[in-house]
Amino acid sequence: MLLDKDRGAQRAFDYFAERGPLPHRWRSVGDSRSDYKMADYVHSTGREVAHVDVRPADGVLERPYEVITIGDAVHDTAGAEFLAHWRRELGLEE
């Protein structure tokens, strides 16, 4: 039964699926242990997923998918560095 952030992920999938095909690759970002539930749900659908843990000092959880940490960066700084990396990778920097 889905009751937490996994339920939110399912609702988001349902919403976007009504509007077109869903991507195969997903990333979730969070600073609490319950945030992993978003990635758990995505993983259960068979899509490629990784979770970006922006507070790894609390303990990085073992999962069957990749868990990403951003060096010593935490919270907003870690999230911003993760997004900046993908902006560069996708050629979106101005």
C-alpha positions as CSV (number, residue, x, y, z in Angstrom):
1,M,0.0,0.0,0.0
2,L,1.3,3.4,-0.9
3,L,0.9,6.1,1.8
4,D,3.8,8.4,1.7
5,K,6.1,10.0,-1.0
6,D,5.7,6.8,-3.0
7,R,1.9,7.6,-3.2
8,G,2.9,11.1,-4.4
9,A,5.1,9.6,-7.1
10,Q,2.3,7.3,-8.2
11,R,-0.1,10.3,-8.5
12,A,2.4,12.3,-10.5
13,F,2.9,9.3,-12.9
14,D,-0.8,9.0,-13.3
15,Y,-1.2,12.7,-14.0
16,F,1.6,12.9,-16.5
17,A,0.7,9.6,-18.2
18,E,-2.6,11.1,-19.2
19,R,-0.7,13.8,-21.0
20,G,1.7,11.7,-23.0
21,P,4.5,9.1,-22.8
22,L,6.5,9.0,-19.6
23,P,10.3,9.2,-19.7
24,H,12.3,6.1,-19.0
25,R,15.0,7.8,-16.9
26,W,14.1,9.5,-13.6
27,R,15.9,11.2,-10.7
28,S,14.5,12.0,-7.3
29,V,16.2,14.4,-4.8
30,G,15.7,14.5,-1.1
31,D,17.1,15.2,2.3
32,S,15.2,12.6,4.4
33,R,15.0,8.8,4.5
34,S,11.4,8.9,3.4
35,D,12.4,10.7,0.2
36,Y,13.8,7.4,-1.1
37,K,10.2,6.1,-1.4
38,M,9.8,8.3,-4.5
39,A,12.7,6.4,-6.2
40,D,11.4,3.1,-4.8
41,Y,8.1,3.6,-6.6
42,V,9.8,4.6,-9.8
43,H,12.1,1.6,-9.6
44,S,9.0,-0.6,-9.1
45,T,7.7,0.5,-12.5
46,G,10.7,-0.8,-14.3
47,R,12.2,2.6,-15.2
48,E,15.8,3.7,-14.7
49,V,16.0,5.7,-11.5
50,A,18.6,7.2,-9.2
51,H,18.1,9.0,-5.9
52,V,20.1,12.1,-5.1
53,D,20.6,12.1,-1.3
54,V,21.4,15.7,-0.3
55,R,21.8,14.9,3.4
56,P,24.0,11.7,3.3
57,A,25.4,12.3,6.8
58,D,22.1,10.8,8.1
59,G,23.1,7.5,6.4
60,V,22.8,6.6,2.7
61,L,20.3,3.7,2.4
62,E,21.1,0.6,0.4
63,R,18.9,0.3,-2.6
64,P,18.8,-1.7,-5.9
65,Y,19.3,1.5,-7.8
66,E,22.0,4.1,-7.8
67,V,22.1,6.6,-4.9
68,I,24.0,9.8,-5.7
69,T,25.7,12.1,-3.3
70,I,27.4,15.4,-4.2
71,G,30.7,15.3,-2.4
72,D,30.5,17.2,0.9
73,A,27.6,19.4,-0.4
74,V,24.3,19.2,1.3
75,H,20.7,20.5,1.0
76,D,20.2,23.3,-1.6
77,T,23.9,23.5,-2.5
78,A,23.9,19.8,-3.4
79,G,20.7,20.1,-5.4
80,A,22.0,23.1,-7.2
81,E,25.3,21.3,-8.0
82,F,23.4,18.3,-9.3
83,L,21.2,20.5,-11.6
84,A,24.2,22.5,-12.8
85,H,25.9,19.2,-13.8
86,W,23.0,18.3,-16.0
87,R,22.6,21.7,-17.5
88,R,26.3,21.4,-18.6
89,E,25.8,17.8,-19.8
90,L,22.7,18.8,-21.8
91,G,24.3,21.9,-23.2
92,L,21.8,24.2,-21.5
93,E,24.2,26.7,-20.0
94,E,23.9,30.2,-21.3
